[in-house]
Amino acid sequence: MVIVVEAPDRMLGEVLPPGDKSLGHRALIFNAVASGKARVENFPPGADPLSTFTCLRNLGVNMAYDPGPPPQVEMKGAGALGTLQEPTTVLDCGNSATTLRLLTGLLAPQPFLSVLTGDDSLRSRPVDRVIQPLRLMGAQIWGRRGDRLAPLVVKGSRLKGIDYKMPMASAQVKSALLLAGLWAEGDTHLEEPAPSRDHTERMLRAMGASIESDGARIKVSPLSSPLNSLSLPLPGDISAAAFFLVAGAVHPDAQIRLRAVGVNPTRAGVVEVLQQMGANITVTECAPLGGEPVADLEVTSSRLRGVEIQGGIIPRLIDEVPVLAVAAACAGGTTIIRGAAELRVKEADRIGATVAGLRKMGIDVDELPDGMIIRGGKRLRGASVNSHGDHRLAMAFAVAGLAAQGETTIDGAEGVDVSYPAFWQELERLSRPRY
């Protein structure tokens, strides 16, 4: 699908972002092995969370999806190890790496055999970073290409706790190991190079798991009793809100309010960086939702300046790097982004594709192995750009188009369906561009 975006005269309005995708995956997976009924409200309607829903139903979990509005899921957990059912079909994770990696950790101790696969993009993304530590725990897992790629075959086995230093900060890998550790013999100790998002630790603690954390070090102890079910409303996804935060900051006549957005400190790096760049963002705290901090965010037109984005903040904004690169292109001075090599192995090579798109739009940008150097300060010009079907690239290029002179044509715009199906409608409502 191709979408054409033009800069509107004004951007004004209020947005309620979809429920947090990371929390949506976790709420379903953890409640699937908890004891009792649960309702997950404001469930994100994208294709990725629905892949988790379908896989869990194929594992025998009793659950129902109501598209709303607002969307919600009602479910009854299996309650204990061994009460999930062996799937009679391959578990299709679609485009969702979170589904694939977390389910691998969940299934490693289950007493049956499972096969997990996904679409072409997911089957090209590395899974050895999950397989290797799970094997150290005693898991039996096989994949393609030297066990680097899906499809994966997981044969449940008895696991033991390990002390593992993770080579990269990854919430998905960490979550898979924490899940496996719930049913291992002995404690599991993990250490990351820098703290990644902590949704898993927060939610599992709320459900009765014994998890201790100190910065980048985490310890999980085996369950002494089944997890307690947890009903919760999900806050708005800050990764979805980020596109409108940047749009409001870079457009010359904008005022956008984003309601009930999750601002977990391990995810809110995008707000901090935009404020460092000079963005006019007002944060109004709201009551927490499901144990997660929540705020209303308001952004208005801003004069941005270049900054350095690297080090420990990268895991807290890794998904927002493409749209932050758009902010940097509109900012005065130079922005340097380093330490984001993980973006090379997302749905697309987000570093290479972002650099290529910005260059087409007239921006002076150098590509680095782990990031980019962006020399901003002049107005972008409309161009034809390729998102390669990647949802975050498509939305980032749309934001660039809102600040560009002339039309910006985005190929692969259908990619937004995996995380934010209503994005184009919301964009039109706020700006009324001519598509």
N, C-alpha and C positions, 0 to 999 in steps of 0.2 A: 504494500500500500504506500502511496506517495501522498504527502501532505505539504501544502504551501503555506508558509507563514510570512506575514508582513508586520512591520512595526505599527501598532495602533497609536492613535493620538493620545490615549490615556488608558491606564490600567487601574481599575477601582473595583473593590468588592471583598467578599468574605468567602473563605474556603474551609470546608471540613474535610481534611485529608482522610483517605481510607484507613482502616485499622492497621496497626503496625504489623508488617509482614513477618518480621522475625519473631514477634510474640505470638502471632497466629499459628505458625508452624509448631512452636514449642507447646502452646496450650493444648493443641490436639494430641501431639505425641505423648506428652507427659500424662494427660488425663486418660489416654488409651490404656495405660498400665496402672492407673489409680483405682481406688475402691470407691464406687458410688457414681452418682450422676453429676454431670456438669453442663453448664451453658456458657458458651463463649460468644459474647455480644460484640457488635461492630467488627465482625470477622472480615478480613480483607478479601474482596471478591476476585482478585487476580487469579490467573491460571496456576501460578506456583503454589499458593496455599491449597488450592483445590486438588492439586496433585497429591499433597500430603493426605487430604481427606480421603481420596479414592484408594490410596495405598492402605490406609488403616482399615477401611471397610473390607478390603480384600484380605486383611489379617483377622477378620471376624469381629471387629469392634462395632458395637451397636451405636449408630450415629445417624443424624439427619441434618440436612442443610436447608436453611430457609433463606432465600435470597433477599428477603426484606422488601423495602428498607426499614431499618438497617439490617444487613445480613447477620445471621447468627447460626451457630451449630449447637445442637443438643446431643449429648452422648452419654453412654454408660461404660465405664472403664472395665477392663478385663480383671483388674484387681491384684494380680500377682504374676510372678515369673511362671511361664508355662501355660498360662491361660489364654494367650493369643493363639489363633489357629494357623496351622501351616497353610500358606496361600496355595490355591489350586491354579494360579496363573502367575505370570511374571509381574512384578510390581513396577509399574511404569511411573517414573518420577518426573516425566515431562522435561521441562527446562530447569527444574529446581535442584540446584546443588545442595541446598539446605535439606531438602527431603532425602536425597540420596545419602548424604553423609551422616545425618542424625539417625536415620533408620538403620544404617549399617551398624552403628553403635548399639542401638536398641535390639537388633536381631542377633548380634554376636553371641549372647548367652541363651537365646531361646532354643528349646529342644526340638528344632526342626530345620529344614533346609529352605532357603529363600533365594530368589533370583531378582536382582534389581537392575533396571535399565533406564534409559531416558531418550530424549531426542538426539539428533546429530550433534548439536552443540554440547549437550551434557556429556555425551559419550566421548568427547574430545578433551574434557577437562580432567586434571589429575586427581586421582583418588588414593594414590600411594601414601600420601601424607596422613590418611586415616588408617589405611590397611596396616602399615608398618607398626605403629604403636599398639593397635588391636592385636596383632599377631604376638607381640611381646607379652600380652596378657593371656595368650593361649587361644586366640580366635582362629578359626579356620575360614579363610576368605581367599577367593581366587578371582582374578580379573584378566583383561586383555593386555597385550603388549607388555609383558613382564609385570603383570599385576598393577599397571599404572592407570588403566582406563576401565570404565564400565562397558558392558554389563559385568556385574559382580555376582558371584555365587557365595552365599554365606551359609555355612553349616554350623548350627549352634553347638557350643561346647562349654565346658567349665572354665571360667576365667579366674585369674589371680590379679591382685592389685600390683601396680608398678610405680616406680619413681621415674618420671619421664620429663625431660627438658625439651620442650617443643621448639623446632627450628624456626617457626614463624608464629606471629600472633594471629590466631585464627579462632573465632568464636565457634565456627562449625566443627573444626577438629576437636577443640576443647569440649564442646557439648557432646559429641559422639563418645569421647572417652569417659566423661562424667556419667553418661547413661550406662555404659558398659560397667563402670565401677560400682554402680548401685547393686549389681548382682555378682561381683567378683569376691574372691576370698581375700580378705585383708584390705587395708586402705590403699587408695590410689592418690599419688602426689603428682601434680602437674606444675610446670613453671613455663611461662611465656616470656618472650623477649620484652614485651610490653603488654599491659592489660588490654584485652579485647572486650567487646560488649559483654555485659554480665547478666543478660536476661535469664540465662539458664540457671545460674546460681540463685538469683532472686526467686524465681518461680519454684524451683525444686525445694528450696528452704521453706517457702510458704506451704508446700505440700507435705512437709515432714521429713525431708531428707537431711542427713547430717553432712553439711558442706561448710568448710571453713576457708576463708580467703584472706590473704594479706598481700595487697598489691597484685603482682603477677603470679603469685604462688597460690595454689588451690589444693585442698584435700577433700576427697569424698570417701565416706565410709559406707560399707554395705548396708542395705536396708535390713532393719530388724522386724519391720512390719510393712504392709503395702503402703504406697503413697496415698495421701488423702486427696480426693477429687477437689478441684478448684474451679469455681465459676467466677468469671470476671468479664468486665467490659474492657475492650482494648483501646488504648489511646491512639490518636492519629499518628501515622508513620512519619517520622522526621525526615526520612530519606525522600518521601514523596513531597513533603512540605518544602524541602530544600530548593526545588525548582522554582517555586513561587517566591521564596525569599530572595533568590538571586534575580529573578525577573523584576521584582519590585525595586531592588537596589539599583539595577542598571538602567531601567527605563526612566526617561526624564520627567515623567508626570505620572507617578504611581503611588497608590496607597492600598495595601493588601493586608487583610487580617486573616490569620490562620488559627482556627479554634481547636482547643483540646489536643495539643500535640505532645507526644512523649518527648521529654527532655532528659532522659537518663544520661548522667554525666559521661558514660562510656560510649554514647552515641551522638552527643551534642557538639562535637568538635566543629561542625559546619557553622553553627551559630557563633562560636568563639572566633573562628577565623574571619568570618564576614564582619564581625564587629571590629576586629583588629584592622581590617581593610578600610574601616570607616563607614560601614553600613549603618543606617538609621534603623535599628531593630529594637523594639520595646518588648520585654519579656514580662508577662503578668502570670504569676504562679496560680494554679488551680488546685483543687483537691486531687490527691493521687488516685490513679486507677489501677487496680490489680497490683498494688505495691510499686507502681512505677510513677516517678515524678511527671507532672503534666503542667503545661503552660499554654496560654494564648500568646501568639507571636504577631506583632504588627511591624511591617516594613514599609518605608517610604523611600522615594528617590534619594540617591546618595552619590557623593563624590568618593570614589574608591581609590585606594592606593595599593601598590604592589607590596607583597609580603613574602616571607619564606615559610613554606609549609613542609615540615619534615620531622623526623624523630617520633617521639611517643604519641603525638597527636594523630599520626596517620591511621592507626587501627580504629580511631574514633570517628573517622570521616572517609574511610576508604571508598565507600559507595558514592560519595558526593564529589570525588575528585573531578570527574568530567564537567560538572556544572560549576564547580569552583574555578576551573580553567576558563570557563566563559566569563565569570566575574573578573578574573585576572586580565582577560583580553580587553575588558572595558575599563580597567583601572589604569591610573597613571603610574608610570614606572614599571619595574620588572618584578615578576613573581617567579619564585623557584619552588618547584615541587619535587621532593626526593623521597626515596624509601617506599615507593608505591609499586614495586615490581609485581605484586600480586595482581594488579590490574591487567597484566599480560595474559592471564589465564582465566578471565571471566568469560561471559557469553561471547564476547569478542575481545580482541586486543584493544582495551580501552585507551591505553596510552597512544598507540599508533593511530587509531581511528580518530581520537580527539585532536591530535596534532595535525593530521591530514585535513580534517574539517576546518579547523581554525585557519590553516594556511590558505585554503580555498576562499575563506572569508576575509583575506587580506591581512592576517595577523602574523607578525614576526615571532616565530616560535621554534625552539630547538628541541628535538626529541632526545631524551636521555634513556639509558637502559631501565631506570627505575622512576622516571618522571618526565618533567619538561621544564623549560625556561621560556616564559611568556613575556614579551615586551609589549605592553598594552599602551593605551592612551589615544588611539585613533579609532574612529567609528568603523565597526564591521561593515562589510558589504555583503549583500545577499548572494548566495551561491547555491549550487546543487551539491548536497552532502549525503553521504551514505552512512546510515546507522548500523548496517550489517545485522539488522533485526534485533539489536541490543536495546532493551527498554530504556536504560539510563542514558545511552548515547542519543537516542531519538528525542528524549525530553530535554537533554542539554542543548542539542542543536536547535530545538524549538525556542528555548530561552534566548539563544544567540540571535535567532531570527527576529525576536521581538525588539532587539536593540540595533538591528542592521538596517542599512539603506537598501531598499529594493526587496525583491522576493527571495526567500530562502526555501528551497525545495528539499524535503527530507525523504529519502528512500528508506524503506524498511520500517515505516512508522507504526506498523501493526505490532511491533515488539512491545509496545506499552501495555498490551493486554496481560502480560505475565504479572504485572504489579499494580497498574493504575489504569484500568479500562476506561474510566471516565475522564482521563487527563485532557484529551482534545476538546471535549465538551466544556470542561472547566476553563480551559484556556480561552475558548471562544466567548464564554460568558463574561470573563474578566476584561477581555480586550476587543472582542468583536472583530478579529481579523478576517480578511477575505480569503477563504480557502479555495 
